[in-house]
C-alpha cells in the first residue's frame, strides 16, 4: 500500500479497526568514510563508497556537479578540486562512457576564471574538455516547477545518464544547510534566472530545492566534508574540518545524514521536510554504512537565526 493511499483512508478506517500501519520503506544506503586531508588518497575511499552503494555506471554518461561559488584563500567555499579529480578517475575506472563536469555558479559570472582560481584547471585532468558552464549552456523547457509553469534547464544536465552532486558540507544563511540537494541550484542557468538564481529564491528556496530534485531523479551524491564551512555559509563562514566523505544514491538520505554529522536536526531543515516525498530522511529508514555518525559527529557553528536547528 502506497503512503498516500494509506493516508487517504483517513479516520474512518482507523475507527473501524481496519487501519494498517505503513509497510517499512526500503532503506537507503548512505556511506560515511573518513578522509583526513585533501593530500590523502581520495580515489580509494570514493571507489569503496560507490561499491558499498551498489552503483553501476558502466556505459553511462556521467555529469559531476561540484559546488563552486566564489574563491577566497582564507576560507573553504568550494568543493575541493582534489575530490572532483578523484571522482573523475573513479567513474572512469568503473567504466563510465563519459565523465563530464558542469556548474553554474550563483555568485560569480566568469565561471572559467573562478574555476582557475579555485584550482580546477590544474587539479582535474582535461578540465577544459570536460567542463560546461551551465549558466550559459543551451537549454530545454521542463514543465511544472513549483509556482512556475516551466523551467529551462541546461541540455548537458538533462542529457546525462547520471548527475553526481559533488557538494560541499556547509551551513547556509538562508536554507540552514547546503548539501547535495541544494547543490542542484547550480544546474539552473544564471543567464536566464539571474544571480544568485534570483527566481529560485523568490519562488521559495526550499520548494525550489525540492522541485530540482524531483526533476533530476537519476542522481548520486559525494559530499566533501573533509573541510566544510560553518557559521555564515555558504561564502562568509569559517572552515570546519569534519574529515569525512558522505556518499549515497538517495540525496535526501545523504543530506539527512550530513546534518546529523554536523549536529543539526534534519527535521528542522525546510527542504528536507519536503524531501520526505522523494527519499528517506528518518534515521530508521537509512542504512548507515562505513563510519557511525557518533564517531564522526562534529557540531558546526550556526548563526543566531538557525540556533534552533541543534537537536537536544
N, C-alpha and C positions, 0 to 999 in steps of 0.2 A: 504494500500500500504506500503510495507516494505521500510525502509530508503534507502537501497542500490538500490532498483528498481527505486525509485524516482530520486536518484542522476544519475542513468544511463540514464534517459530520456534526460538529458543534455539541451543544449541551444535551440535545435530545438523546443521542446515542449513549452518552455517559450516564444520563439519568435512568435509562432503562437497563443499565448494566452491560450494554453491548459495546462500549468503548474499548479500543485496543491501544496499547502503547505502540509508539512508532518503532518499527524494527530498527536494530542498530545500523548506523551508516557504515559503509566500507571505510575503514580507517585510511588516513592519508599518511604516507611515509615522509618524514622530514628528517634529514641527516644534519647533525651538528658535528663539525670536525674542528679540532684545534689547529691553529696556524699562528705561530709565534710572531712572524715578521714577513715582510714582502721579499726579503732576500732568501727566505727558505724555499725549498722545493714545493711549489704550489700545484704542479701537474699531478703528482700522485694523489693528494687528497681530493682534488676535483674528480679525477678518474674513479677513485673509490666511492665518492659520494654519488656520482652518476650511476655506478654499478649497483649501489645499495638501493637506489630508487627504481631500478629496473628499466631505465630509459634506453630505447633503441633509436639511434639516429642514422643508421645505415641508409645511404642513398638520399638523405634528406637535405633540403636547402635550409640552413640554419642562420638565423639573424641574431647576433648578440647585441643587446641593447644596454650599454653601460649608462651610468649617470655622470655626466659632467655638465656643470652649471656655470662655474666661474673658477678662476685659479688664484690661489694665494699660497705662497711658500710657507706662510706662518700657520696654516691650518690644514685640514684634511677634508676637502669638499667633495672630491670626485672619486668614483670607483677607481681603484689603483690600476694603472696600465699593466702591472705585473699579473694581476688577477685575470684581466682580459686576455693577455698574451697566453697564459696557461690554459684558459678556456678554449681559445682558438686551437691550440695544439691538441687538447683533449678531444674536441669534437672531430678534428681531422683524423686522429688516431682511431677513433671509433667508427670511422667510415662515412662521415657526412659527405655528401656530394659537393657541397659548397658551404663555406663559413664566411659570412659577411658581418659587418659591424655597421650599425646605424644609430644615430642620435640626433635629436632636435633640441638643443639647449633652450631652456626657458628664460635665460638671462642675457647671455651674450649672443650677438647676431653673427659674428665671424666665427663660425664653428671650427673651421680648419685651424685658425690661429689659436683658438682655445685648446684644441687637441694637441697642438705642438707644445704650448706652454705646459700642459698637464703631462707631457712625456709620452704620448701615444705613438707619435711618429717614430721615435727611437726604440720604443719597447716592443711594439707589435709588428711582427714580420709582414711586409707588404701592406702596411696600413692604408696607404693611399689607394691601392687597388681594391681593398675590401670595403672601404668606408663610403657611406652615403649620408649626406646632410639631410636628415628627414624634414627639417624646416623648409627645404626648397625642392623636395622630390616631387615627381609627378604624382597626382592624387586621383582617387576614385571615390564616389559617394557611397556611404553606408547609411541605410535608412534607420531612423529612430535612434535618438541619443538623448535620453532623459527629456529635458524640456525643449530640445531642438528636434526639428523634423528629420534632419540628417546631419551627418558629419563627413567631412572629406579627409581621407586618411592616405598616407603615402603608399604607393604601389609596392615599394620594396618590402614593407611590413606585411601588407595584405597578401603578397605572393610567397611569403616564407612558409615552409612546412612546419617550422618550429621557431617561435620567438623566445629567446632566453633573456630574461630580465637579470642583468648582472648589476645589481643595485648596490648602493652604499647604505650601511646601517647608520641612520641619522634621526635625530629629533627634527621636528618641523614646526615652525611658529604659527602655521595655520591648520595643518592636519593632525598635529600631535606627533606623528612619526612619518618618515618617508622610507619605504622599503620596496619590496619587489612589485607590489601592486601600484603604488603611487608613481613608481619609476616609469610606468607606461605613459605618463603625461608627455614624455619626450617623443612619443610616436605621433603626436598631434602637430601639424605644421604651423610654426610661428608665422610664416609668410601669409597665412590665411587668418589665423586666430590670435595673432598678436604675441607680445612678450610682456609679462611671463605667462603666456597662454591665457590671456585675459578672459576669453569666452568661457573657458572651463571654470575659472574662478567665479564668474558671475552666474554660471549655471549651477553652482554649488560644487565645491571641491569633492566632498565625499561621494555625491551622486556621479560625478564625472569619473572618479576612480572606478566606481562600480561598473559604469557603462563601458569603459575601455576594456575592463577585464571580462565583461560579458561578450564583447565582440571578439576579443582575442582569447580563444579557448585552448589553442594548441601552444602551450607555454611551459616553460621550466624556469626555475629561479636559482641563481647563485648569488647570495648576499655577502658582500665584502664587509665583514665585521672585524677584520684584523685590526684596523684602526678606524673607528667610526667617528661620529660627531655628536656631542651632547650640548645642551643649553639652547642657544638661539640659532638652531639649524633652520634651513639647510645650507646657509652660507656663512653666517657670523658666529657660529658656535665654536667650541673648543674640541681638539682631538681627544678621543676616548679610545684607549686600547682595550678591546674586548677579546682579541685573539682567537676569533672563530670565523669559519665559513659555514653558511647555512644553505642547504640545497633541498629542492623538492619540486614535484610537478604540480602540486596544489598550492597556488600562490597565497591563498587565504590562510592555509595551514602554516606555510613558511613565515608569513608576516606575524601571525599569532605567536609562533614560536620565538621569532626575533623579539617581539615585545616582551615576552617572558624572560628572555636573556637580558633585556635592557631594564628589567624591573618595572615594567609597565603593564597594566591590566588591559588585555586586548578588547575586552567587552566595553571599555570606555572610549575606544577609538571609533569614530563615526563610520568610516568606510568599512571597517571590519564588522561592524554590526550588520551593514547591508550585505557584506560578502558572505554571510552565512547561507545565502541562497546559491552561491557559486561553489563553495567548498567548505571545509571543516575548520572551525576556529576554536571549538571546545577541546580542552586537553584530552578528554576521554576519547575523542574521535581522531586523535593524532597518534600515530605510531612513531615514537621518538627513537631514532637510531643514532649510533655514534655516541657522543658525549651526552650525559644527563644535564638538563637545564641547571640543576642545583650546583653542578660542578663548574659551570662557566658563567653563571649569572654575575653581571657587573652593572649595578644600577647607574643609568645615565642621568645626569643632572637635567632638570626640567625648568623651563621658565615659569614664572608665577602663574600665568594663565592656565598652565597644564599641570599644576602641582597635584590636582585631584586624580591624575592618572596612576599614581603609585598605589599598587594593591596593598591591602592591610597585611 
